[in-house]
């Protein structure tokens, strides 16, 4: 049996490769080159950097496995980077890591898994895959503080039948213990929180450089449409933001809406920010789609806890709208982010939040 291991240069994928060797697999390590500097080299800052690839290469050498870097810059730029920038121009808050998993990473890696004659694709994600009677289910990780099932919601039965996630059965501390025991250079390496094509560490810098119009100053409006202040550029704001608004009105205010083309942001009270529903499109499912009337738990932000909701509208195709009614009013999810459905510990699927909402506050 052969395993293709996606090696990011971090401790999780390093230990994943070692675990597959322990299970008797012939292992091949690969890194996807997804972004490059103007001279064609891998970036030296951010995520997925030249040093990350070097760490992966050295771990592969320590484990005595072959290692390759695969060039997917063109595909990544078209499927992730350009939609990311366009999303902000449209007033959305995209999640590039999910779009990468959805449109580039797993398709590319599964294709290479077959092309290289490997039986399984292995990643270092903190999540689990369970199989019963030929049906595969995506499950939350043992370490709930590191769970990444949210960003894997798009994996369907065909993908899950080929993917292994050995790290999902371990806590992060156990992963590092294993890396130390093996003497791996990544044992103490901190987790990356960066976006690979944002080399400064701040996505706003990337947007200002590529689309200067998002840095143009404009008006801050209240929920009645009155001008109450000025802002230095819509790129500096996200839905729900409280700090750094530059407006003093005596009580907390939050960003309710962002309109880059009009160069306005709208602020209001916490009650204005609450919504009773959420509309989602481009749904993907792990197995069977739920139905109208089904109660599900949903996460509308990566680090949020699931909340209870009922499906009140179900689409029939990927582009159709699905509507979720929250059991309790929630802070408005940012359009462009992802809603993921759960049934207990198991992922049902998810999609992209669109800009339609019903405020239950005073607005």
N, C-alpha and C positions, 0 to 999 in steps of 0.2 A: 504494500500500500504506500502511495506517495501523497505528501501533503505540501501544498503551496501556502506559505505563511507570509502574510502581509506584515512587513517589519517597518515600523515608523521611526525606529531609533529610540523608542521609549522602553521602560521596564516591562510593561504588560506584554507587548508583542515579543520581546526578547524571551520572557519566561514561557510564553505560548509555544514558541519554537522548541524550547528545551523539553516541554511537556510532551510534545508530539514525538520527539526522539525517544523519550522514555516509553511511549506506547508502541514503539517499534516501527514507526513510519520512516520512510526516506523523505527527508525534508529539503525543500528549496525555499530560500528567502528572497523576497522581492520588495522593492520600494517603488511607489509611483512618483515620478517627477511630475508635479502638477503646475509648478510656477517657476519662472526663471527671471534672472536679471537681464537688462538690455543686452549684455554680452553673451547670453545663452546659458550662463552658469546657474546653478541652483542658488537661491537667496541665502544670505548669511545671517539674516535676522527674521524673526517671526516663527512660524511653525513649518514643519517639513523642509528644514534648511539643509544646507550642505553638511553642517556638523551632525544633524540628525541622520543623514544618509551614511556618514562616516561611522557613527555609533552603531548603526545597523550592520554595516559591513564588518566592523570589528567583532561584534557579537557573533555574526555568522562564522567568522574565522575561528573564534573561541569554540563554537559548537561544531566546527568542521563540516559546515554545510555550504553548498553553492549559493551565491547571492547575485542578484541582478537589479539594476535600476531600469525601470520601464518609462519611456517618455509619453506622457499624456497631457502635455501642456496645451496643445491645440484644442483637444476635446474639453478640457477643464475650463479654458477661457470662454469657449462658446456656451457651455452648459451651466457654468457657475458664476464666473467673474462678471460677464456682461449682464446676465439677469440680476445679479446682486446690485450693480450700479443702477440699472434701469428701475429696479424695485424702489430704491430710495428716491429716484426722480419722480416716481408715482406716489410717494408718500407711504410706502410700505416699509416693513422691517424684516428683510429676508433673513433666513438662516442658511448660510452658505455650506455649513458642514452637512446638514440634512440634504441639501440639494446635491452636494457631491456624492453622498451615499446613494441617493435616489437615481441620479443621472449619469454618474461616471464610475465611481470607485468599484462598486460591486459588479456592475456589468463588465468592466474591464478585467477585474480579477477573476471572475468566473470564466470569462473567455480564455484567459491565460491558463487557468487551471486545466481546462480541457486541452488547450494547445500543447501544454507541456506534459501531458499524459498523467496528470495528478488526479487522485481520487477525491480529495477534499480541499476546500479553501479554509484557512485558519486565520482568525484575526484576534487581536488582544482586547476586544471589547468586553466590558463587564455586563454580560447578559448570559442567559442560558437557553438552550434549545432542548425541548422534550419531544419524544416521539411515542405515539400510542396507536397501534393498529394502522400504521402507515400514514398517520396524520401528524404533521410537525407543528409545534407550538413554540412561540417565542415568549420567554419567561424573564421576569426581573432577576437581577443578579443577587447572589448571596449577600454581598456588601451593598446595602441599600444606599449608602452615602456615595457610592461610585457607579450606581446603576446607569447603564447606557441603552437600555431597551428602547427608550424614547426615540433615539436617533437611528434605530434599526427597524422601525415600524413598517417600512416598505418591503421588507423581505417576504416573499411569498413562498408557497410550498416547494416550488422548483429550486429556489435559492437555498431555503433552509435545509433541503435534503442534501446539499453539497457543503454546507458551512458548519464548522465546528468552532465553539467559543470556550476553550478550556479554562480561561481566566474567570469566567462567570461563577465558577464553583468555589472561588477563593476570595478572601478579604484582601484588601490592598496591602495590609501589613504582612500577610502570608506570602503575597507575590514578591514583596521586597525581601523577605527572609529567604525565599527560594533563590532569588537573584544573587543575594550575598553568598549563600552556600555554594553557588556555582562560580562565584568570582566574576560575575558579569559586570562590565563597566557601567551599565545603566542602572545598577541597583539603587543608587541614591539620586538618580536624575529626577527632578521635579516634573510633574505633569504639565504639558503645554496647554495653555488656554487661548492661544493666538489663532488668528485666521491666516492661512498660509500665504495669501497674496498681499497681506497687510504687513509690510516689513517694519513699519514704525511702531507697531503695537496698538495703534489707534485707527480704527476704520474710517474715522472722520478725515484723517490726513489723506487716505487713499481717495476718498470721494472728492475732497477739495482739489486734489491734483488732477484727477481724471475728469471731473465735472465741476468746474469752478462755480457754476450757477448755484449749487447747493450751499455755497458760502456767502451768497449775497444777503445783505441785511434785509429785514422786513418787519412787519407789524406783529405784535402780540395782541390777540383778541380775547375778550371774555366770551362767555357762552351766549350772550345776547348779540355778539358781533361788534361790540364797541372796541376801539383801539385803547389798550391800557398800557402799552409799552412797546419797546423795540427789541429785536433779537439779532444776533450777528450771523445768522445762517441756519437754515432748517436742518442741516446735517448734524447739528449738535444736540438734537432732541429726539426723544422716543416717547411713545404713548405711555402714559402713567408716570412720567418723570416728575419729580417734585422739586429737587434741588437745582440751583443754577438757572432759574427762570428769569432772573433780573427784574422781577416785578414784586413790589411790596404792597400788599393789600390788607394786612392785619391778620390773616388766617391762611392756612396752607392752600396752595393751588397746585393743580396737576395738569399735565399736557393731555388734552382730550383729542385733538386732531392736528395733523400736519399736512399742509398743502404747499409742497415745494414750488409748484408753478406759479401760485399766487404769492409765494414768499410769506406765508402766514402760519403761525401756530395759534391754536385756540386752547385756552386754559379754563379750568373750572374747579369746582369743589370735588371732594371725594365722592359725594353722592352723584354728581354728574358723571363720574367715571364708571359707575356701576352699570352693568348690563344684565339682562335676564336670558339672553340668547346669544348663540354664536353660529355663524354660517361658514361652511367649509366646502372646498372643492378639491378636485384631483385626489380623490380618496384611493388608497391602496389597502389591501386586506391580507392578513397572514393566511387565512383560510376562507371561511364563509363570512359573507357580509351580514351584519345584524339588520334588523328590520325596524320599521316605524313602530314606536311604542316601547321598544326595548330600553331598559335602564342600563347605563354603562357608567364607568368611572372615566373621567377624561383629564388629561394634563394639557394645559394650553401654554406652558412654559417649561423649558427643560428642567429647571430646578424647583418647580412648584410641586406641591402634593396633589394627587388626583382628587377631583371633586365629582359629586354625583350629578348626572344629567340624563335626560330622556331624549331619544331620537324622535323628532316631530316631522321630519321630512327626509326622505331617502332618495338619492339619485339613482339612475340606471346606467350611468357611464361615468368615466373618470372626470369629465368636465362638468357633470351635473352638481347641483348644490345639495348639501346635506345640512340640516338644521338641528341644533342641539339646544334644548331648554334646560338651563341650570336649575337645580333644586333650590339653591340659594344664590342671590345676586353675586356676581363676580366682578372684579376689576376688569375693565375691557381688555380682551386680548389684542395684541398688536396685529393688525392685518399684515400678512406675509409670513407670520410665524406659523407653527404647526400645532394642530390638535391631534393628540394620540389617545385612542380608546383602550381601556383595560377592562378585563374581567378578573378581578382579584389580582393575582400576580402575572396574568397572561395578557399579552398584547393582542388586540383584535385588528388594529390597523390605524390609519390616520390620514390626514390631508392638510391642505393649506387654508388658513383662516383668511376670509375675504372681508371687504370693507362694507359690511351691512350689520347694523346692530340696533337694539332698542334700549334706550336708556330707561332705567327705572327710578332715577333720581329726579331732580327738579328741572332738568334741561328740557 
